[in-house]
């Protein structure tokens, strides 16, 4: 296959694949030419590494294009994952309470942070009530279940199973029973 034929094939294949990407993974019609160009450039840059002993030239080009598309999709979706993030970072500069420059993180209150995370702040009175209710419910549990709850504060179920020799399915059964006790007590919001 001559160099002209290889380039024509790379252009044809790149155009075909770029058309497939339009309308998917956040790519629009405006991105078509950019995608096609990036695929062709990638093929041309890597063409010197082609070895006839490993594969045919068309297979080589197809693999290069497929790998580059996978990279483009991964990169595009990574950008979409963070769509809720602020344009500004917490270490950016902002005016503080006294109109002095400080980091944006220093101007963010705990209530602001909880609100952005979709959580609500509870008052000290509610926090104390929650603690008392939790202690009362823990007192209703057997000694082994209380111990399990305490262990779960620092360890995973797998670690507890290894340490105690109890199978994980048994631990999960106990956790479901404990969860039911908390649900019946009206503590679903805190589980």
C-alpha positions in Angstrom: 0.0 0.0 0.0 1.5 3.4 -1.0 1.7 6.3 1.3 -1.1 8.1 -0.6 -3.4 5.1 -0.2 -2.5 5.0 3.5 -3.3 8.7 4.0 -6.6 8.3 2.0 -7.6 5.3 4.1 -6.7 7.2 7.3 -8.8 10.2 6.2 -11.8 8.0 5.2 -11.7 6.0 8.4 -11.2 9.1 10.6 -14.2 10.8 8.9 -16.4 7.7 9.4 -15.4 7.5 13.1 -15.8 11.2 13.7 -19.3 11.1 12.3 -20.1 8.3 14.7 -19.0 10.4 17.6 -21.1 13.5 16.8 -24.1 13.6 19.1 -22.6 11.2 21.6 -20.5 11.6 24.7 -21.0 15.4 24.6 -19.6 16.0 21.1 -21.5 18.2 18.7 -21.4 18.8 15.0 -19.0 21.6 15.6 -16.5 19.1 17.0 -16.6 16.9 13.8 -13.6 18.6 12.1 -11.6 18.8 15.2 -12.1 15.1 16.0 -11.3 14.1 12.4 -8.2 16.1 12.4 -7.0 14.8 15.7 -7.5 11.2 14.5 -5.6 11.8 11.3 -2.7 13.6 13.0 -2.4 10.8 15.6 -2.2 8.2 12.8 0.4 10.1 10.8 2.5 10.7 13.9 2.5 7.0 14.8 2.8 5.6 11.3 6.6 5.3 11.6 6.1 2.7 14.3 4.1 0.4 12.0 5.6 -3.1 11.7 4.3 -5.4 8.9 5.3 -8.4 11.0 2.8 -7.5 13.7 -0.3 -6.5 11.6 -1.6 -5.1 8.4 -1.5 -1.4 7.8 -5.3 -1.1 7.8 -5.6 -3.0 11.1 -2.8 -0.7 12.5 -4.7 2.4 11.5 -8.0 1.1 12.9 -6.4 0.3 16.2 -4.8 3.8 16.4 -8.1 5.5 15.6 -10.1 3.3 18.1 -7.5 4.0 20.9 -7.6 7.7 20.2 -11.4 7.8 20.2 -11.3 6.0 23.6 -9.0 8.6 24.9 -11.2 11.5 23.6 -14.3 10.0 25.1 -12.6 9.4 28.4 -11.3 13.0 28.4 -14.7 14.4 27.4 -16.6 12.5 30.1 -14.0 13.4 32.7 -14.8 17.0 32.0 -18.6 16.4 32.3 -18.2 14.6 35.6 -17.2 17.8 37.3 -20.1 19.9 35.9 -21.3 20.8 39.4 -18.0 22.1 40.5 -17.4 25.8 40.9 -15.5 27.6 38.3 -13.3 28.8 41.1 -11.1 26.7 43.3 -10.9 27.0 47.1 -7.4 28.3 46.9 -8.3 31.2 44.6 -8.1 34.7 46.0 -11.3 36.4 47.2 -12.3 39.3 49.5 -12.9 38.2 53.1 -15.2 39.7 55.8 -12.9 42.7 56.4 -12.4 43.3 52.7 -8.9 41.9 52.8 -7.7 39.4 50.3 -7.8 35.7 51.5 -8.3 32.3 50.0 -11.9 31.5 48.9 -11.8 28.5 51.2 -11.4 30.8 54.2 -14.6 32.7 53.2 -16.7 29.6 53.0 -18.7 28.9 56.2 -19.6 25.4 57.4 -23.3 26.1 56.5 -22.3 27.0 53.0 -20.2 23.9 52.6 -23.0 21.6 54.0 -25.5 23.3 51.7 -23.4 22.7 48.6 -23.1 19.1 49.6 -26.8 18.8 49.9 -26.7 18.2 53.7 -28.4 20.3 56.3 -26.9 21.6 59.5 -28.5 20.5 62.7 -28.5 22.6 65.8 -26.7 21.7 69.0 -30.0 20.7 70.6 -30.8 18.4 67.7 -27.3 16.9 67.8 -27.6 16.2 71.5 -31.0 14.6 71.0 -29.6 12.5 68.2 -26.7 11.3 70.4 -29.1 10.4 73.2 -31.5 8.6 70.8 -28.5 6.7 69.3 -27.2 5.6 72.8 -30.7 4.5 73.7 -31.0 2.4 70.6 -27.5 0.9 71.0 -28.5 -0.1 74.6 -31.4 -2.1 73.0 -28.9 -4.1 71.0 -27.2 -7.3 72.1 -23.6 -7.0 73.3 -22.3 -8.6 70.0 -24.3 -6.1 67.9 -23.0 -3.2 69.9 -19.5 -4.4 69.4 -20.1 -4.8 65.7 -21.4 -1.2 65.5 -18.3 0.0 67.3 -16.0 -2.0 65.0 -17.7 -0.5 61.9 -16.6 2.9 62.9 -13.0 2.0 62.1 -13.1 -1.2 59.9 -14.8 -2.6 56.9 -17.0 -5.7 57.0 -14.3 -7.7 55.3 -11.7 -6.7 57.9 -14.2 -7.5 60.7 -14.9 -10.9 59.1 -11.2 -11.7 58.9 -10.5 -10.6 62.4 -13.5 -12.4 64.1 -13.7 -15.4 61.8 -17.4 -14.7 61.2 -18.5 -14.9 57.5 -19.5 -11.7 55.9 -23.0 -12.9 55.0 -23.7 -13.3 58.8 -22.3 -9.8 59.5 -24.5 -8.3 56.7 -27.6 -10.2 58.2 -26.8 -8.6 61.6 -26.4 -5.2 60.0 -29.8 -5.5 58.3 -31.4 -6.4 61.7 -29.7 -3.4 63.3 -30.8 -1.1 60.5 -34.4 -2.2 61.0 -34.2 -1.2 64.7 -33.0 2.2 63.7 -35.6 2.5 60.9 -38.4 1.6 63.3 -37.2 4.3 65.8 -37.5 6.9 63.0 -33.8 7.4 62.4 -33.8 6.7 58.6 -32.6 10.2 57.9 -29.3 9.5 59.8 -28.5 6.0 58.4 
